[in-house]
Amino acid sequence: MALRITDQCVNCDVCEPECPNQAIYEGIDHYLINPDRCTECVGHFDKPQCAQVCPVDCIPKDPDRPETAAQLLAKYHALTSADTVKP
């Protein structure tokens, strides 16, 4: 399941640099998460880093994007292989 940032976000800027998949970006009113890039940090860390640093606890799992651990890991592999520069 991808994560999402709710409208409770206070734009503190701490989550965006913590995301290893560059899934977090600044929206018009608050930060947002690109669900196609969010792996809940699977493949990188044991826990989602953005949720770990969020001071207002506004980064829950997105119920509209159910994904298994295997699907998140497959997404991680697809993202990391796509981000790798090939000779």
LOLO-63649 format. One line per 8 residues: number of its first residue (from 0); for each residue x, y, z of N, C-alpha, C, CB. Coordinates in steps of 0.05 Angstrom, whole numbers, plus 5000, padded with zeros to 4 digits. Glycine has a CB too. Example, Ala and Ser with C-alpha at 12.3 -4.5 7.8 and 13.67 -1.06 7.14 Angstrom:
0> 5264/4886/5156/5246/4910/5156/5264/4934/5156/5226/4911/5181 | 5257/4955/5142/5273/4979/5143/5258/5001/5157/5282/4988/5114
***
This chain:
0> 5017/4977/5000/5000/5000/5000/5018/5025/5000/4981/5000/5024 | 5014/5042/4982/5029/5067/4982/5019/5084/5006/5025/5083/4955 | 5036/5103/5013/5028/5122/5034/5016/5146/5021/5053/5129/5052 | 5004/5163/5038/4993/5188/5028/4997/5209/5050/4963/5186/5020 | 4998/5234/5043/5001/5256/5062/4974/5270/5063/5024/5275/5054 | 4964/5272/5087/4937/5284/5091/4940/5315/5091/4924/5274/5116 | 4916/5327/5092/4916/5357/5093/4924/5368/5120/4889/5367/5085 | 4931/5350/5139/4941/5359/5165/4970/5367/5163/4937/5336/5185
8> 4983/5362/5140/5011/5369/5135/5016/5399/5140/5019/5362/5106 | 5037/5404/5155/5044/5432/5162/5067/5443/5145/5051/5434/5191 | 5074/5428/5124/5096/5436/5105/5122/5442/5120/5087/5461/5090 | 5129/5424/5138/5154/5428/5153/5179/5420/5138/5152/5411/5179 | 5176/5407/5115/5198/5400/5097/5216/5377/5106/5215/5425/5093 | 5208/5363/5127/5226/5341/5136/5222/5315/5121/5222/5337/5165 | 5199/5310/5110/5194/5284/5097/5207/5281/5070/5164/5280/5095 | 5206/5302/5054/5215/5300/5026/5244/5291/5023/5212/5327/5013
16> 5263/5301/5038/5290/5291/5034/5295/5263/5045/5310/5310/5047 | 5277/5253/5062/5280/5226/5073/5271/5204/5054/5264/5224/5098 | 5256/5211/5033/5245/5191/5015/5267/5180/4996/5222/5203/4999 | 5274/5155/4997/5294/5144/4980/5285/5140/4951/5304/5117/4991 | 5259/5142/4947/5248/5138/4920/5240/5164/4906/5224/5120/4921 | 5245/5186/4919/5237/5212/4909/5208/5213/4902/5254/5219/4884 | 5191/5201/4919/5162/5200/4915/5148/5225/4927/5151/5175/4927 | 5161/5239/4944/5148/5262/4958/5155/5288/4944/5157/5263/4988
24> 5135/5304/4940/5139/5329/4926/5120/5350/4938/5134/5327/4896 | 5127/5375/4934/5112/5397/4945/5088/5403/4928/5129/5423/4948 | 5064/5401/4939/5039/5407/4925/5031/5436/4930/5017/5388/4934 | 5008/5443/4921/4999/5471/4924/4994/5478/4953/4973/5475/4907 | 4980/5460/4967/4973/5465/4995/4991/5451/5015/4945/5458/5001 | 5001/5428/5008/5019/5412/5025/5034/5392/5009/5002/5398/5048 | 5052/5378/5022/5067/5358/5008/5049/5335/4999/5090/5347/5026 | 5057/5321/4978/5042/5299/4967/5061/5275/4962/5027/5307/4941
32> 5050/5252/4958/5066/5228/4951/5056/5217/4925/5063/5207/4974 | 5075/5212/4907/5069/5199/4881/5067/5169/4888/5091/5205/4859 | 5043/5158/4887/5039/5130/4894/5054/5110/4876/5010/5123/4895 | 5060/5118/4852/5075/5101/4834/5104/5099/4841/5072/5111/4805 | 5114/5116/4858/5142/5115/4867/5144/5107/4896/5155/5142/4863 | 5122/5106/4911/5123/5100/4939/5123/5070/4943/5099/5112/4954 | 5144/5060/4957/5146/5032/4964/5145/5028/4994/5172/5020/4953 | 5136/5048/5009/5137/5048/5038/5165/5042/5048/5116/5027/5049
40> 5184/5049/5033/5213/5044/5038/5221/5015/5037/5220/5055/5066 | 5203/4998/5028/5211/4969/5024/5235/4969/5004/5187/4952/5013 | 5255/4953/5011/5279/4952/4996/5301/4971/5005/5273/4958/4967 | 5293/4991/5021/5312/5010/5031/5314/5009/5062/5303/5038/5023 | 5290/5009/5075/5289/5011/5104/5267/4992/5115/5285/5040/5114 | 5268/4987/5141/5247/4971/5153/5221/4985/5157/5256/4960/5180 | 5222/5012/5159/5198/5028/5164/5199/5052/5145/5196/5037/5193 | 5175/5062/5138/5174/5086/5121/5187/5110/5135/5145/5093/5114
48> 5208/5120/5122/5223/5142/5134/5208/5167/5137/5248/5146/5118 | 5190/5173/5118/5175/5198/5119/5157/5198/5144/5158/5202/5094 | 5143/5175/5149/5126/5173/5172/5141/5174/5198/5109/5147/5170 | 5166/5164/5197/5183/5165/5221/5190/5193/5230/5208/5148/5217 | 5194/5211/5211/5203/5238/5217/5180/5258/5219/5223/5247/5197 | 5156/5251/5210/5134/5269/5209/5125/5278/5237/5109/5257/5195 | 5126/5304/5243/5120/5313/5270/5090/5314/5276/5131/5340/5274 | 5073/5312/5256/5044/5314/5260/5030/5288/5254/5032/5336/5244
56> 5045/5267/5247/5033/5240/5242/5011/5241/5221/5022/5228/5268 | 5018/5253/5198/4998/5256/5176/5004/5240/5151/4996/5286/5169 | 5019/5217/5155/5027/5201/5132/5017/5172/5137/5057/5202/5127 | 4991/5167/5133/4981/5140/5136/4983/5124/5110/4952/5141/5145 | 4977/5098/5111/4975/5082/5087/4950/5091/5072/4973/5052/5094 | 4952/5090/5046/4931/5099/5028/4912/5075/5023/4942/5111/5001 | 4888/5075/5034/4870/5052/5030/4861/5048/5001/4845/5056/5048 | 4865/5069/4985/4858/5067/4957/4880/5053/4940/4852/5094/4945
64> 4903/5048/4952/4925/5036/4938/4936/5011/4953/4948/5056/4935 | 4919/4990/4956/4928/4966/4970/4950/4952/4954/4905/4947/4975 | 4972/4946/4967/4995/4932/4955/5007/4913/4976/5016/4951/4944 | 5014/4889/4968/5027/4870/4986/5056/4877/4988/5023/4841/4976 | 5069/4865/5008/5098/4869/5011/5113/4860/4985/5109/4853/5035 | 5104/4838/4973/5116/4829/4948/5113/4849/4925/5104/4802/4940 | 5089/4862/4924/5085/4882/4903/5102/4907/4908/5055/4890/4903 | 5105/4915/4934/5122/4937/4940/5151/4931/4933/5120/4944/4970
72> 5160/4907/4939/5187/4899/4932/5191/4899/4902/5194/4872/4944 | 5172/4889/4887/5174/4889/4858/5175/4918/4847/5150/4874/4845 | 5159/4936/4859/5160/4964/4852/5188/4976/4858/5138/4980/4866 | 5199/4969/4881/5226/4978/4888/5246/4969/4867/5234/4967/4916 | 5245/4943/4859/5264/4933/4839/5260/4947/4812/5260/4903/4835 | 5235/4952/4804/5230/4966/4779/5241/4995/4780/5200/4967/4773 | 5237/5008/4803/5247/5036/4806/5277/5037/4806/5236/5049/4831 | 5290/5019/4821/5319/5020/4823/5332/5011/4797/5328/5003/4846
80> 5320/4993/4782/5332/4986/4757/5327/5008/4736/5320/4959/4747 | 5305/5021/4737/5299/5043/4719/5316/5068/4725/5269/5051/4720 | 5324/5071/4750/5340/5094/4758/5370/5089/4753/5335/5100/4787 | 5377/5064/4748/5405/5058/4743/5413/5065/4714/5410/5027/4748 | 5435/5080/4712/5444/5087/4686/5458/5063/4673/5464/5111/4687 | 5449/5056/4649/5461/5033/4636/5480/5042/4614/5438/5015/4623 | 5503/5028/4612/5522/5036/4591/5513/5032/4563/5548/5021/4595
***
